Amino acid sequence: MESAGRRTQARGLKPVPRSGHVAVTYGGLMLVWGGYTDLPALSSESHWGDQYLDGSELWCYDIEASLWDVWSTRKSPPGMSGSCAACIGRHMYVFGGYSADGNSNKLYRLDLKTKVWMHLKPNGKAPSPRDKVACWPYRDKLVFFGGFGPPPDNEDVTMDGVGQWRIDLSSLNVWSPTRGWNNHLVVYNITENSWTHVQIKGYQPCPRAAHAAAVIGNKGYLFGGRFEGSRMNDLHVLNLDTLQWVESLNPVSGDIPMGRSWHCMAPVSDRHLLVYGGYSTEGVPLNDVWVLDVENKTWHQQDSLPSDTRIWHTAVSGVDAGEVVVFGGCSNDLLDPYERSVHSSKIFKFFFSPKNLKRLCSEAIVTNIAMLEKELNALPSVLQRTIELLLRGCRKGDAKKHGYNLRARPKSS
């Protein structure tokens, strides 16, 4: 039996296809945890079920080498979907989610050196249990917004000064607990190990869940999500220093994406955000790609599109500036009870600018390895290791072929 905490080569394996997972970057790695997949039907007459994935597994994708590893961790949380995660220093934090026991409001921290989890118990009032919640990591803080779950303190009323909770009327039946949407802004202070519920002085976005969030500079951007019967396309900006909503970018000029939930958003530069996929109000899975210029406040739809629709997937910024890596998600309507969900383990890479010179040269060597193999020993050992990893990725039929070159501006400019 393999010892816990050991980094193990995946030997050509890929993660189980999944949706509702989390992904963060650590060094040159994309770390993937949690989510769920289909549980096969027990008979031809029964429906498919869902299976939460093993919480002790952390999948690690080397972005440059296009190669998967899997880490075995200890003292792990239960498998969950709809959590949110962030990486600060040598630690990955996971908050909230939904497991076999229902919604969670627990906060976990994984030491990425020892591969050991810790269930944190911060001082102060914890947020109510929720999933499909968003997080902005900033300095020594994690800022959480929104989500879907039971009412705070079992009260379906507005909390004093810290936002609203609105009931989902469809949850009013004997088979499920009462749940709803919130717009609470809650901060975890890493240094002080404490919770703070932020008092909002000005405007604030309406309650929502399954929205997307990203950080550029000292601003947290929020786009879309579901509230009641609507999937929205509104855009909001949070000042991460003052923890107050400072701007509602609605409407921005020109074309804008349609309303959606279960989409992804990630920075591609210090002024651009990429939005990909999601689920429309009409129940249609999406595959459109948009780039937001946060300075000019304009959206631009991209022409170079993946053919796959995606719901409840993840996106992270890549190794190079202008690179976004998308993983997993569902390609069909996961809310359709009569259709089996088609989860994915595919990687998409979007490129907003050229790769760095070292990466281009390494890939050129791999492409021409038959001609250059005898010269490899003349390279520094670090470069030899990089090329070795790239060769492994190519032999495993990796998704580097799923790369899309994007543009920052419309064709006319």
N, C-alpha and C positions, 0 to 999 in steps of 0.2 A: 504493500500500500504506500502511496506517495505521501510524504510528510506535508502537513498543512503549511502554507506560506511559501512553498517552493514555486518559482517561476518555471512553467513547463511549456516546451515547444508544442504547438498545436498539431504538428505533423500533417499539415494539409487540411485539417478540419476547420470548419467555420462555425461561428455561433449558430445556435438554433434560430431559425427564422422567428422574428418576434415583433411585437408592437408594444407601445406604452413603456418602454425602457427609458433609461437616462444615459447620457453620454457627456463626458468632459474631456479636456486635454490635460496631459501631464508630460512635460518635456515634448518629445516628438510623438507621443502616443495618444490615441483616442481610447479612453477607458469606457467600456459599456457594461452596465449593470441592470439586472432586473428585467421587467417586462413579462409578457405572457405569450403563449402560443396555443395552437389548437390541440385539444385532446381528442384522439380519434373516437368516432362513434362506436359503441359497444356492439351494435347490430345494425343491419340495414334499415331498421325501422326507427332507430333512435337518432336524436340530434347530436351534433358535435358539442363538445364542452371546451372550457378554457383551462389551461394549466399554467400556474405561476412558475417562473423559472427559478432555479436554485440560487438562493441568495448568497451562497458561499463562493460562487463563480464570478470572477471579474475577467471579462474579455478585453484584451489589449491589442489594438491595431497600430502597427508601426506605419505611420502615414507616408513616410518617404519610401520605405521598402515594400509597402503594400503586403504586409505579412501579419497574420494573427498569432498571438500567444494566448494562453489562458492561465490565470493565477488562481490558486486555491487559497481561500482566506479562512480565518477562524473567528468564532463568536459573531457570526454574521446575522443580519436582520432576516426575517422571513422574506420569501420572494414576494414582490409587489409590482403593481403597475401604477402609472400616474404619479410617481414620486417626482421630486425635483432634486437636482444635484449641483454641486459646485466644487471646484478644486482650488484650495488656497495653500501655498507652500507644499508640504509633504502629505497633506491630508485631503481626502475626499469626503464631503459631507452629503448625506442623503436625508431628506425630510419628507414626511407625509407619504401618501400613496394609498393603495387599496390592496388588501390581501384576503385570504380566505376568512379572516376574522373581521373584515370590514375596513372602514377608513382608519387611518393612523395619524397621530400627531407626534410621533416619536422622531427624534433627531439622532442620527448615527454618524460616527466619524470613523473612517478607515485610514489607518497609518499605512501609507504606500511603501514604506520601507520594511516594516515588520509583517505586513499583510494581516493585521489584527484589527477587528472592529471594536468600537466602544459605543454603548448606548449612553448618550449624554443626557444629563438631567439638569438643565440650566435653572438658575434662579429666576423668579418671576412667574407670571401667569403664562402658561403655554398656549399656543394657538389652538383653536378647535380642530378636531380631526378633519382631514381633507385630502383629496387627490386632485390631479390635473391643475396643480398650483405652479406658479412661476417663481424664479429666484434670480436676483441680481447679486453676484459677489462683488464686493467693493471694499478694498483695504482690509480691515480686520472685522468686517461685518458681512452677514448674509441677509439680504432684504427680500422678504417673501410677500407675494401679492396674490389675492384671490383664491380660487379653488372651489371644490364641490364636496359637501359633506353634511353631517348633522349640525343642528344649530348650536351656537356657543352656549354652554351651561344649560342645554335643553330649553332655551328660550328663543322663540322665533321673533325677536324684537331687535331693534337697533341697539347696538352697544354704545355706551356713552362716548361720543366723539371719535370713535375709531372705525366707523364704517357701518355697513349694512349686511344683513343676511336675509335672503329672499327664498322662500320655500319653492321647491319643485312640486307642483300639484300632482304630477304623475307618480310621485313617490308615496302618495297617500293610499296605501293598500296594506293588507294584513301580511303580505309576503316580504315587505322590505321596510327598513327604517326610514323615517322622514329625513330627507336631505334637501339641500338647496345650495345656492350660489352666494358668495360673499365678495366684498371688495376691501377686506381688511389688509392693512399694511403693517407687517410685523417684522421686527429686526432681531436677529441673533448676534450678540456681540461676542466674538471669539475670545478676545482677551479677558473679558469679565465673566464669560460663560453665563450670559443672562438674556432673557427675553424682554423686549419692549414693544408695546402696542402704540403705534404712532398716532398722535392727535392730528387730524387733518384740519387745516385752517381755511383752505380755499376750496376750489372745485376738486372733484375726484371722479375717476371713471366709475361706471356702474358695475355692480357685481358681475362676475364672469368666471368661467373655467375653460380649460383647454385652449388658453391663449398662448402667445409666444412673447418672449422677452429677451433682450440683449443689452449689453453695456458698450457705450462708446464714451471715453473720457469719464467725466463725472455725471453722466446722464444715463438713466435707465429707460429704455424704449419698450413700449407695450403695444402690441398689435393684435386686434381681433379677439376671438374667443366666443363662447356661447353664453347667452343669458336668456332664460326662458325659451321661447320658440325661435329666437333669432341668432344667427351666427354673423358676427359684426366685422366691419372693416375700418373701425376707428383706430386712431393712432395717438398715443399719449406719451408725455415725457416727464420723468421723475428726476428731480435734482437729488443726487445721492449724498450730497453734503448736508443739505437742509432737510431732506426727507419730506419735501413738499412737491406736489404736482405743479409744474411750472408752465406747461404748455400743452395745448390740445391741437394737434396738427390736422384739423378737420374743418373744411376740406383742404387738401393740398391741391395744387394746380394740375391740370391735365388728367390723364387716365389714372385710375386707381384699381387695386385688386378688388375682386368681389369679397363679400363677407365669408368668413371661414373659421373653423376651429380645427384642433389637431394638426396644425401646420408647424413648420419650423422657421426659425429666424436666427441669423448669425452675422456678425460683422465681416465685411470683406475688405475694409479699409478704415481709416479714421474718420470717414464721412459717409460710408455706404453700408447699408444692411441688405442682406439677401433674404427673401421669403420664398419658400417652395412648398407647393402642395397644400393638403388639408381637405376639409369636408365642408361642403356648401350647405346653406340653409335648405336647399332643395334635396339634400341627401346624395349629392354627387361627389365622388372622390375627384380630386384635382391634381393636375400635373404642371400647372403654370409656374413660371419663375419670374419674380419681380425684384428689382433693385431700387431701394430708396436712397436718394441723396438727402441726408439730414440737414445740410446747409441750405440747399436750394428748395427743399421741401417738395421734391418732385419724385414720382414713381416712373420707372421705365420697365416695361415688360420685355423679357429677353426672348430672342429668336431661337437660340440653341437650347432645345428642350429635351429632357429625357422622355421616352415614350410612356414610362411607367407612372401611373397615378400613385400617390402616397398619402396615407393617413397615419397619424400618431407615430411619426418617425423622429429622428434627431438630426441635428446639424451642429458641427463645431468648426471653428476657424482652423485652418491647416498649418503646416510647417512654414510655408512661405506667405508673405503678405498677399492678399488677394485670392487665397485658396479656401474653399469651404468643403468639408467632407460630410456627406449625408449617409446615414445607415438605417436599415431596417424599415419597419412600418408595414402597413397593410395596403394592398393594391386594389381592394374592392370594398364594398359597403359593409363594414364590420358590425353595423347595427341591424342588418337584415337577418332575421332569425332563420330564414329558409335557405340561406346561402352560406356555404363554408367560407370562413375568412381565409384569404390568401396572404399570409405573412411572408416577409422577405428577410433575407440576410445579405442583400446586395449593397454594395458601396457605390455611391455616386461621388465624383469629385468635380467641383465647379472651379474654374480658374478665371480670376478677374484681372490678373496680370501675369507676366512671364514668371516661370520658376527661377530660383537662384542659379547662378552659374555652376556651382558644385553639383547641384542636382541634375542639371541638364547634361553636364559632362559624364556623370556617373551613368545616367540612362543611355547616353550615346555609346559608352563602353559596353554596356549590357547588350545593346542592339547589335553591336559588331564584335561580340565576344569571340567568335570563331577566329577572327583575324588578330585580335588583341590579347588573347588569353596568355600567350607566352610573355607578355610585357607586364602582367599584373604584379609580379614580385618587385618591380621597380617602384611601385606606388607606396606611399605611407600606409602603415598598418590600419589606420582608421578608415582610409578610403577603401582598402581591401575588404574590410568588414562591411562597409556600406554596399559595395558591389556584390558581395556574397549574399547579403540579405535581399538585394534587388533580384538576383538570379533565382533565389528560392521563391520569391513572390511570383515571378514570371512562370516558373515551372508549375506552380499551383493554379495557374489559370486565373489570376487575380483580376480585380475589377478596374485596373488602370485604363482599360479600354473604354470604360464608362466615364470619360472626361468631357467637360463642356466648357468652352471658352466664352466668357461673358464680356459685355461691354459696359463701361461706366456711363455712357451718354447715348442718346438716340442717334441713329445713323445720320441724321441731317446735320449734326454738330461736329 
